[in-house]
Amino acid sequence: MLDPADIVRFSDTPAPEGASPWVGGAAPARDIEIVPPDPAWPERFAALETRIRAALGERVLALEHVGSTSVPGFAAKPIIDIDLTVADGADEPAYVPALEAAGFTLRVREPWWYGHRLLGADDPRAFVHVWSPDTPEPVRHVIFRDWLRGHPDDRAEYAAAKHAAAEAANAHGEDMMSYNDRKQDVIRAIYARAFRAAGLLG
């Protein structure tokens, strides 16, 4: 059971020396693209949700559309982010083969960071982030999503940060990880406001 301290405390644990999160030759993307909001994004999530639930059935404990494409009217990378909770994210044989048969590919394995796994799909473009129960990261994602949906000023601030981060990362030949680092301070500031409003911070 998560308590407020778990939710508000971020983990920036790096990969252990010599370890890589990337699976099967995958690598972080470059040439980051932020596009205008697409009204089809919710429909794409719904189609992906149907595929995931058909593949896993009762193994799906929770499934959420998160990230910028889950916020109506918000510019974003054209990739649907999904948080999937299963009984044990480390038990890859329990869900990875079924998802691979449904068109997803395991790309990231990070046992040192909340046990995170990531599977990608290309049609539509999507990232499925896999977590175990009582993991704080998917809880934070829902808080962030819902906060942005209701706070246009923070949407505008975050949109500006995303565009600036993408422009700088592309200009310097950086990858998606550097893009994420460039906008992290703005994200954390918005999280702090959302946490405080939810009574999670004093």
N, C-alpha and C positions, 0 to 999 in steps of 0.2 A: 504494500500500500504506500503510495507516494504521499509525502507531506509537503507543505509549502516550500521548505528549504530545498527539497529535491528539485522542485520545478524551477525555482529562481536561480539555482546555481548551475552555471554553464560548465561544460567540460570541454577543454581545448586540448585533450590528450593527443599528442602526435603519434604517428606510427612508431613502433619500436625500431631501433636501429637495424637496418637491413631488411625490414619488412615493407611490403608494398600492398596497398589496398586493392590494386587493380588485378582483375581476373582475366585470363585468356587473351592477353595482349591489349585489353582496353586501356584507354588513357583519357585524361581530362580534355574536354573540347577546347578549341580555340575559336577565334572569330565570333565572339559573343554577339548575339543579335537580340535587341529588345524591340518588339513589334507592338503596334497598337492593339488594344483589346479586341478579341474575336468573340462574337456572341456564340460561336459554335463550341467554345471550350467546355461548357457544362455538358453538352451532348457527347463530346469525345470522352469526358470522364465517365459518363453513364455507360457508354459502350465498353470502356475498359473495365468498369466495375462488373458488368455482366460477364465478361470473359474471365475475370479473376474468380468470381464466385462460382461460375460453372466449373472452373478447373479445380478449385479447392473445397467447395462445399462448406461443411461445418468447421473446417480448419480455419476459416476466416473468423477471427474474434472481433476485429474492428477494421473498418475501411473508410478512409476519409480523403476527400479532395482537398489538398493543401497547396501552399505556394501561391504565387501571384496569379496564376490562371484561375484560381478559386475565388478571386475577388472581382466582382462585376465591374466592368469599365476600367480595368487597370492594365497598363502596359506590362508586358512580360516577355520572357523567353518563350517561344512557342512549344513548350514541353509541359505536358500534364504531370504534376507531382502528386503522388498517391502515397499515403501512409497505410501500410498493411500490418496488422498485429496478428501473430500466430502464437501457438502455445510455447514454442521455443525457437527463436530465430536462428540459434546455432545448429539446430537439427535440419540441415539443408535437405537431406533426402525426403523429409516429410512434406516439402512444398516446392523445392526448386524444379525437380523433373516435371511436375504437373504444370507449373507455370511455363517452363520451356516448351512443353507440348502445345501451350496456348499462344506461343509466339513471343515470349519474353526471354531475355538472355541475362545470366548473372554477370555483372560487370564489376561490382565492388564488394569486398569482404573486409569488415573492420571490427574484429572481435574486441579490440582495445577501446572502441568508442561506442558504448551502449550496445555492443553486439550487432551493429548496423550491417545489413546487406542491402544491395541495390541491384535491381533487375531493370533492364531497359527494353523498350519496344520502339519500333520505327513507324508503325502505321496503326493509329496515330502515334506521334512521338510522345514517349512517356517515360518517367522514372518511377518505379515502385520501390519505396523504402520499407524494408521489413524490420520489425521490432518484436521484442518479447513483451509480455504484459508488465505493467508497472515501470515502464521506461519513460523518463520525463520528456524526451525530445518530441514525440508525437503530441503530447499534451501541450507543450509550448507552441507547436505548429498551429493547433486549433485556436489557442488563445490569440496568437498573432493574426491569423486569418480573420477571426471574428472582430478583432479590434480594428483592423484596416477596413473592413466592410462598413464600420460605423463611424470612422473618423477621417473625413476627407483631407484635413490638414496633414495628417500623418501619411496618408496615401501620396499626397503631393510631394512631401519631403522624401519619402522613400523612392518615388518614381525619379526624382531628380538625382538621387544618389545612385540609382541603378544605371541611368543613362551616363552619368559622369564616370562611373566605374567601368562600364563597358567601353566607353570611348578611350579611357586611359589604358585599360588592359589591351585593347586591340592595337593601340598606337605603339605599345611596348612589346608586342608579340607575346603577351602573357596568356595563360590558360584560365579555365573556369575557376580554379582554386584561388588564383590571384584576384580575379574579379570578385569572388566572394569576400576575400580579405579586405578589399578596398571599400566595400559597403558595410562592413561589420559594425563600425561604430554607430552608424545611423540605426541599424537594426537593433542593436542592444539598447539604444536610447528609447526607441519605440516600445520595445519589450518592457523596459522599466516603467513606462507610463501605464501600459496594459496590466502589468503585475500589481502596480500600486492601486489601480482602479478596482482590481479583483480582490483586494485585501490580502495579497500574497507578500507585499512588502510593507514595512512600517512607514 
